[in-house]
Amino acid sequence: MIGPDECDQRGAPPPFATPPELRSWAQAALAAAGLEEGHVAIALVSEEEIERLNREHRGRDRPTDVLSFPVDEAGPAAGPRELGDVVICPERTEDLAEAVVHGVLHLCGYDHERDTGEMLALQDRVMDAL
């Protein structure tokens, strides 16, 4: 799952959450999506860094709150899946737990821009349970 070295707060202001908090929020999202095992890396970054990533990967030249970068669409035949990276800008996020849950659900294949509210409803259920 998420190891202490994978909760990167590079470029972000002083810590907004501890690695155990980030881990528990990610695990709640994974469980809600029906994935008991999976590897997720979470990075907390500055506004400048998230703006750069948003520009490079989405063509949007502005900062955002959370970006997800899926890695392993199909997953291996055995063992935990490498799901990808969630990059969050705490300065642009009202609720860090919600940003983690949102990003992890994207890594699990959910897409609120294409579904009929399924992802956001699941996100609300996870947040209500936290």
PLY file of the C-alpha trace (Angstrom):
ply
format ascii 1.0
element vertex 130
property float x
property float y
property float z
element edge 129
property int vertex1
property int vertex2
end_header
0.00 0.00 0.00
1.41 3.40 0.88
4.75 3.45 2.63
6.15 6.41 4.58
8.58 7.18 1.77
5.67 7.41 -0.65
3.93 10.26 1.16
6.00 12.98 -0.39
5.48 16.56 0.76
8.07 18.03 -1.57
7.56 21.69 -2.35
4.49 21.94 -0.15
4.32 24.15 2.92
4.71 22.48 6.34
2.91 19.12 6.65
-0.85 19.17 6.26
-1.30 15.50 7.15
0.74 12.65 8.50
1.59 9.60 6.39
-0.77 7.42 8.51
-3.64 9.84 7.82
-2.92 9.86 4.08
-2.70 6.07 4.13
-6.01 5.63 5.95
-7.86 7.94 3.55
-6.40 6.13 0.53
-7.26 2.73 2.02
-10.86 3.84 2.60
-11.17 4.84 -1.06
-9.60 1.59 -2.25
-11.95 -0.48 -0.09
-14.98 1.44 -1.37
-13.83 0.76 -4.94
-13.50 -2.95 -4.17
-9.70 -3.06 -4.21
-8.17 -4.50 -1.08
-4.61 -4.29 -2.40
-2.96 -1.68 -4.53
0.03 0.58 -4.53
-0.61 4.33 -4.53
1.93 7.14 -4.16
0.73 10.48 -2.80
2.66 13.73 -3.24
1.77 17.06 -1.65
3.16 19.85 -3.79
3.24 23.62 -4.13
0.89 25.66 -6.34
3.73 26.19 -8.82
4.36 22.46 -9.13
0.72 21.48 -9.58
0.28 24.25 -12.15
3.27 22.89 -14.09
1.88 19.35 -13.99
-1.60 20.53 -14.97
-0.13 22.41 -17.94
2.09 19.51 -19.07
-0.46 16.72 -18.69
-3.85 18.38 -19.19
-3.05 21.50 -21.20
-4.54 23.71 -18.49
-2.24 26.56 -17.49
-3.52 27.03 -13.95
-3.15 25.39 -10.57
-5.69 22.80 -9.44
-6.35 20.88 -6.26
-5.65 17.26 -7.23
-4.27 15.33 -10.19
-4.20 11.56 -10.68
-1.77 9.66 -12.86
-2.84 6.02 -13.38
-0.07 3.52 -14.04
-1.38 -0.01 -14.27
-4.74 -0.16 -16.05
-5.17 -3.94 -16.15
-3.08 -4.99 -13.18
-0.71 -7.94 -12.83
-1.86 -11.55 -12.82
-0.87 -11.83 -9.15
-0.05 -9.43 -6.37
-1.09 -5.85 -5.70
-1.71 -3.54 -8.61
0.46 -0.50 -9.23
-2.37 2.03 -9.36
-0.43 5.25 -9.82
0.21 8.64 -8.29
-2.04 11.22 -6.67
-0.61 14.75 -6.59
-2.32 17.26 -4.32
-1.79 20.96 -3.71
-2.89 21.53 -0.09
-3.06 25.29 -0.67
-5.75 24.70 -3.33
-7.66 22.08 -1.34
-10.39 22.76 1.21
-10.42 19.17 2.50
-7.24 17.13 2.15
-8.97 13.84 2.99
-11.51 14.45 0.24
-8.73 15.25 -2.25
-6.98 11.95 -1.40
-10.22 9.99 -1.76
-11.04 11.77 -5.03
-7.60 11.11 -6.51
-7.54 7.45 -5.47
-11.00 6.84 -6.94
-9.69 8.20 -10.25
-6.83 5.68 -10.04
-9.44 2.95 -9.53
-11.02 3.84 -12.86
-13.78 6.22 -11.80
-14.29 9.40 -13.83
-16.82 12.00 -12.69
-16.56 13.80 -16.04
-17.91 10.72 -17.85
-20.10 8.82 -15.40
-23.58 9.73 -14.22
-22.60 10.72 -10.70
-21.32 7.32 -9.61
-17.85 8.52 -8.61
-19.00 11.55 -6.64
-21.68 9.50 -4.86
-19.04 6.93 -3.88
-16.73 9.74 -2.77
-19.51 11.14 -0.57
-20.09 7.71 1.00
-16.38 7.35 1.78
-16.22 10.83 3.27
-19.31 10.18 5.41
-17.60 7.05 6.78
-14.32 8.81 7.66
0 1
1 2
2 3
3 4
4 5
5 6
6 7
7 8
8 9
9 10
10 11
11 12
12 13
13 14
14 15
15 16
16 17
17 18
18 19
19 20
20 21
21 22
22 23
23 24
24 25
25 26
26 27
27 28
28 29
29 30
30 31
31 32
32 33
33 34
34 35
35 36
36 37
37 38
38 39
39 40
40 41
41 42
42 43
43 44
44 45
45 46
46 47
47 48
48 49
49 50
50 51
51 52
52 53
53 54
54 55
55 56
56 57
57 58
58 59
59 60
60 61
61 62
62 63
63 64
64 65
65 66
66 67
67 68
68 69
69 70
70 71
71 72
72 73
73 74
74 75
75 76
76 77
77 78
78 79
79 80
80 81
81 82
82 83
83 84
84 85
85 86
86 87
87 88
88 89
89 90
90 91
91 92
92 93
93 94
94 95
95 96
96 97
97 98
98 99
99 100
100 101
101 102
102 103
103 104
104 105
105 106
106 107
107 108
108 109
109 110
110 111
111 112
112 113
113 114
114 115
115 116
116 117
117 118
118 119
119 120
120 121
121 122
122 123
123 124
124 125
125 126
126 127
127 128
128 129
